[in-house]
Amino acid sequence: MSINMALINSQVRQLREQASLLREVQASLLSYQCNLNSHWRGVEMVPTNQALENHMRRLEALANDLESISSDVRREAEAIRREEEEVI
């Protein structure tokens, strides 16, 4: 049984799409934060901004992890494919 590169490529593409969606959510949070800061002044904005920034950092870290995983999956799949070709 040989490795299905089409399936692997599809899964890698899905991982990268999810990373992109996480970055879109991050951008939306930043826009929300900017909008909120321009319309609301108060002491409660300090912890609110900290919470939003923590969430945005976490989203970026998750997106980076997904991109890294997708690269690892593709690299390993290609290594397996090369090994299979050597056997043949």
Backbone hydrogen bonds, N-H to C=O, Kabsch-Sander energy under -0.5 kcal/mol:
donor,donor_aa,acceptor,acceptor_aa,energy
5,M,3,I,-1.2
8,I,4,N,-2.2
9,N,5,M,-3.0
10,S,6,A,-1.9
11,Q,7,L,-2.5
12,V,8,I,-2.7
13,R,9,N,-2.4
14,Q,10,S,-2.1
15,L,11,Q,-2.2
16,R,12,V,-2.3
17,E,13,R,-2.2
18,Q,14,Q,-2.3
19,A,15,L,-2.1
20,S,16,R,-2.2
21,L,17,E,-2.4
22,L,18,Q,-2.2
23,R,19,A,-1.9
24,E,20,S,-1.9
25,V,21,L,-2.3
26,Q,22,L,-2.3
27,A,23,R,-2.3
28,S,24,E,-2.2
29,L,25,V,-2.5
30,L,26,Q,-2.2
31,S,27,A,-2.4
32,Y,28,S,-2.6
33,Q,29,L,-2.9
34,C,30,L,-2.6
35,N,31,S,-2.5
36,L,32,Y,-2.9
37,N,33,Q,-2.8
38,S,34,C,-1.7
39,H,35,N,-0.9
39,H,36,L,-0.8
40,W,36,L,-1.5
45,M,42,G,-1.7
46,V,43,V,-1.2
48,T,44,E,-1.6
49,N,45,M,-3.1
50,Q,46,V,-2.3
51,A,47,P,-2.5
52,L,48,T,-2.4
53,E,49,N,-2.7
54,N,50,Q,-2.4
55,H,51,A,-2.3
56,M,52,L,-2.5
57,R,53,E,-2.4
58,R,54,N,-2.2
59,L,55,H,-2.5
60,E,56,M,-2.2
61,A,57,R,-2.4
62,L,58,R,-2.6
63,A,59,L,-2.5
64,N,60,E,-2.6
65,D,61,A,-2.4
66,L,62,L,-2.5
67,E,63,A,-2.3
68,S,64,N,-2.5
69,I,65,D,-2.8
70,S,66,L,-2.5
71,S,67,E,-2.1
72,D,68,S,-2.5
73,V,69,I,-2.9
74,R,70,S,-2.3
75,R,71,S,-2.6
76,E,72,D,-2.7
77,A,73,V,-2.5
78,E,74,R,-2.4
79,A,75,R,-1.9
80,I,76,E,-2.4
81,R,77,A,-2.5
82,R,78,E,-2.4
83,E,79,A,-2.3
84,E,80,I,-2.5
85,E,81,R,-2.2
86,E,82,R,-1.9
87,V,83,E,-1.5
88,I,84,E,-1.3
